Amino acid sequence: MAISANDVKTLRDRTNAPMMECKTALTETGGDMEKAVEWLRKKAGSKVATFAARETAEGRIGVYLDRDAKCGAIVEIRCETAPVAKTDQFIQLTAEIAKQVAVNNPASVDDLLKQPSLAQPNKTIADRVMDVFQLIRENMKPHRFVRFTGLVGDYLHHDGSVGVLLLVEGATADPQVLRDVCMHIAARNPVSGTKDDVPAATLTKETEIAREQTMNDPKNKSKPPQILEKIIEGKMKTWLAENVLVDQPFVKDDSKTVGQLLSSKGLKLVKFVRYRVGDVS
């Protein structure tokens, strides 16, 4: 049977598949629109297998806050190339999945992919990823996510390369203060929230470095052991002030630390997550 240009366009609008593939699908299925949709999905599925082994080192961070429900999420969606991460379709998919995680609280990436999409309830998240794959023809997948409940703040860099999700304790929180702290975290990349959160191995390593620097400094050769220990302690205090969030000078007002800023607002840090595209998780 003859396949009309209008039918091809209709199938294209529904599936985002290339025009020639839409025409082939309609031809193969005798013009049956629903069967043509299924034919394209099966064809795309076979293509996914060939793309799945490709490295996904690029991507985009997405964040979503629901202040009424007091929850928020941060996600990283990976793809193969930087230009794809900048497309409207990929940006929209990332935003959809960030909201999905915040609202539906999936237990894992596999669980997330099986959930009905909030944006399009007749499809799963896996279907939505497939929709964008059909259009872009590049391997893509949700890589990781975190969800917080409570007083939550967020920040997303303009190009989607870095995002932050912050959780604090307190009666109420000014969203702008939380955003400012998140921007600080994005810029300064602290190792941990507090000294107690610093991994023991990291503290040991940094102490060894401080000790070696102190002992190898010619100016310290004649100094007694107790003075050398004080120098090492001073180096560690400096390191903590540079790398622990609550001890870092606040980037917008370095007369106070981030911990002092939060305390002045009746808030206490609970935890934070900073995602940068491509980081090993």
N, C-alpha and C positions, 0 to 999 in steps of 0.2 A: 504494500500500500504506500501511497505518497505521504511523506512526512512534511507537514507544513512548517514554515519558519516560525509561526506563532507557537506551535507545540514545542519546538526546540527551545525557544526563548523561555517558555513556561518551565520547562525542565531545568534549564540553566538557572533560572531565578530560584527554584526550589533546592537545587543541589550545589550550586557554585562550580559545577564541573565545566570543563571547556566545551565550547559549542559543538565541535566535531564529535566529541565523545557523547554528548547528548543526542546528537543525530544518530550515531551508531546504536546507542542504547534503545532509542525508539524504533529503529529499523529492526533490531534483533528481537524486540518484544512485540512486534506487530502494532506499534503505536499505543500500546497500553501504558499510560502514564505511571501508574503505581508499580507495575513490573519493571518499567524502565528505571525508576528510582532504586529499586532493589538491585537491578543489574549493575547500576553504577556503584552502589555501595559494595557489592561483592568485588567488583573490579578494583575499587579503591583499597579494599582490604587486602587483596593480593599484592598491591603495590606497597602497602605499608610494610609488609614482610621484607621487601627488598630494601626499604629505607631504614628499617629499625636498627640495623647494625651501624649506621652512620653516627659519628660522634656528635653529641649535642652540647657544645661548649658555649654557645651564645644563648640569649634568652632575655627575659624581662621579669622584674619583681612587681608584684601587685599587692596592694594593701586595701583593707576595707574595715570601716568602723561602723558599728550600730550603737550609738550612745544611749538610745532608749533601752535596748536590750543589754547594754553594758558588756559588749563583746567585740572582739576584733580579730583579724587574721592577716597573716603575711604569707605569700606564696612565691615560689620561683618556678616559672614555666620555661623549659629549655627548648631551643631550636638549634639549627645547624649554623646559620649565618646571621651576622649583625643586621643586614638590611631587612630580613624577614621580621626580626624583633621590633622593627619600627613601623611595620604595616598596621593599618587600622584594624584589620581582622585579628591579628595576633594581640594587639593591645586590648581589644574588646574581649577576646577570649580570656586573657589574663585577669581582667577586671571581673568577669563573670565568675571565674574560679575562686578568686579571693572572697567574693561575696558568698559563694557556695560553702566555702570552708567556715566562714564566720557564722553563718546561719544554721548550717546542717551538721557541723562538727563531725566530719568523717574521722574514722579511727586510723586510716592509713591512705596512701595513694591509691591502692587497689580499691578500697572502700569508696573513695571519692569518685573514681572512674565509673563505678556501678550506680551511683546515685542519680535519680532523675534531676535534670537541670532545672534550677529555679527560673532561668531565663526562658527556657523552652521545655516545659514539663513532659512533652511527648518524646523527648530525647534524653539519653543519659549524658553524663559529662564525657564519657568515651565517644559518644556520637558527636558531641560538639567539637571535640578535638579532631575527629574524622572530617567534619564539615570544613574546618579550616585547612586540614591537610589536603583535601580534594581541591581546594582553591590554590594553595601555595605550592604543594608538592615538595614538602620538606619535612623531615622527621621532627616531631615535636611531642613533648610530654610534660605533665606535671612532675617536678623533681622533688620538691620538699615543701612543707608548710608548718606553721605554728599558729595556734589559736589561744587567745587569752580571754578571760572573763573578769570583769571588775572595772576599775578606773583605767582606761586604756587610751594611749596616745599613739600617733603614727606620723611617719614622714616618708615621702617617696620622692627621690631625685627626679628632676624633670625628664630625664631620658630613660627612666625605669631601671637604671643600672644598680642602684642602691636603695634599700628600703629599711625602715626601722619600725618595730612594734615595741611599745613600752607599757609596763604594768606597774602601778603605784598603789599605795594604801592611803586612805584619808577619807574625810567626810565628803568633800567635793573637790573637784579639780578644774582649774581654768584650762580649757582645751588649748589655748595659745601657749601657756606655760609648758604643757606636755609636748606640744609640737616643737617648741624651742629646744627642749631637752633632747627630743628625737633628732633634730637637726644637728645638735652638738654631737650626738653619738655617731651619726653618719659621717661627720667631718673628722672627729678625733679617733674613732674606732677603738674604744677602750677594750682591754683584755677581759675585764670582768666588771660587775657592778660594785662589789665591795672587796676589801682585802681578803675576807673569809672565802670569797668565791674564786679566788685565784688558785688554780691547780697547784698542789704541793710540788709537783715536778717543776713547774715554771718558777716558783719561788726559789727552789733549790738551785736551779740553773742560773737565775739572775743573781743570787747571792754569791755563787761561785765566780761569776763574771766580775762582780764588784770587788770581791776579794783579790782576784788575779790582777785587776787594774790597780788596786791599792798597793799590793805588794811589788808590782813591777814599776811603780812610779819612783824615780830616783829621789824625789823630794821626801819620800817617806822612809828612806833606809834607816835613818837614825831615830825614828820615833818609836816609843814603847808600845808593846802589844795592846794595851788598853786604849791608846789613842788611835791605833790602826782600826780597832773594832768600832770605835766611834765614827771613823771615816766611812767604814763599810755600812754602818747603820744609816749614815746620812745619804749615801748613794742609793740605798734601798728605799728610803723615804722619797727621794727624788723620783725614782722609778715608779713607785706606787702613785705618786701625784700625777705622773704622766700617763699612766696606763689603767688606773682604777677609776671608774666613772665618778663615784661620789667624791673622790679626792681631786679630780681634774678641775682646774680653773674654768669657769663657765665661759664659753666662747663669746657671748654677747656682753659679758661683764666680768672680767678676770679678777675683780676685787673680791669675788666670792667663788666658792667651789659649787659644783652641781649639787652636792649633798646639802650645802647651806641654803642654796636656792630652794630646793624641795622642802626642807625643814621650815623655811620662812613662810611657805604656803600651806603648812600643815600636812605635808605629804612625806611619804617614805618610799624609797625605791623597793620594789619587789624583784623584778627581773626585766630583762630586755632581750630582743633578738635583732641582730643586724645582718641582713642578707646582702651579699654582693654577687651579681651574676657570675657564675663560673667557679665560685669558691667551692672547695671540697667540704662536704658536710658529713 
